[in-house]
Amino acid sequence: MAKKGEISWKGRTADGERREIYVKHQGDQWLFHVRSKRFENWERLENPSLDDWLELLDGVQRRIQRRLFKPKEETRLKKLIKNNFPDADI
């Protein structure tokens, strides 16, 4: 289970390989980490895809409803996604 300020999920790559991702909120940054198996070491994901950012946005929106994040964090995250992916429809 993720700690406060962390959001995690499981998914598959485009090749169909299983992967786990967790994102840590540190200051004004979101640090993405990935691993393919449970007991492997977490590796930093330098360039997360748009899908990863949108999954993070979904996680933040859920936590806002439970008052684990402030609503302004959603606005900041949307702005960050728009800066990284100008063509993205958010």
N, C-alpha and C positions, 0 to 999 in steps of 0.2 A: 504494500500500500504506500502511496506517495505521501511524503511529508508536507507540511504546510509550505506553500510557495512552490510546490512541485506538481506537475500534471503528467500522467503517464497513460499510455495505451498500447495495445498490440495490434499488429496489422501484417500486411504482406507487401513485398516489393512488387515491382512490375513483372519480375520473373517468377513470382509466386513463392518466393522464400519468406519464411516467417521472420518477423522482427519485432522487437520491443523498443519503444521510444519513451524517454522521459525528458521533460523540460523543466529546468529550474529557473525561477525568477530571482535574479540577483541584481539589486539596484534597479536600473532602468533597462537591463538586458534580459533576454530570454536565451538560456544556454541549452541547446539540444544535445542529447546523448542517445546512442543507439547500440543495440547488441542483438545477435541472432539467436542465441541460446541462453537459457536461464543462468547458467553458472559461468558464462563468459564475462570478461571485463567490459565495462561501459566504455565506448569510444565517443569522442566528441564529433558531432555532425556539423561540419562547418557551413554547408550550404543546404539548409532544409528546403524541400520542395514546397510548392504552393499548397498541396494537399496536407502536408505536415503543419503548415501555418494555420490552415483552416480548421484542422483537428484541434489545435491549441486554442483557437478562438472559441470553438464550441465548448471546450473544457472550461475556459475562463467564464463564458456566459453562464454555465451551470453553477459554477462556484459563486458567482455574483448573486444568484438567487438564494444561495445558502449563506450569504454574507461572509464568505471566506475571502473574497476580493471586493474592492471598491468599484463602483460603476465606471469611474474614470479610466480604469485599467482597460476596459473594453474599447474605449475611444482611442487610447494610446496604441493598443494592439492593431486596431483597424488602420490607423494612420501608418504604422510601421509596415504592415502588409502592403498597403497601397504604394508606399515608397519603394519597396522591394519588387513588387509585381504591379506595374502601372495599368496593365490590361485586365487585372483581376476584377471581377464583379462581386463586390462584397455587399 
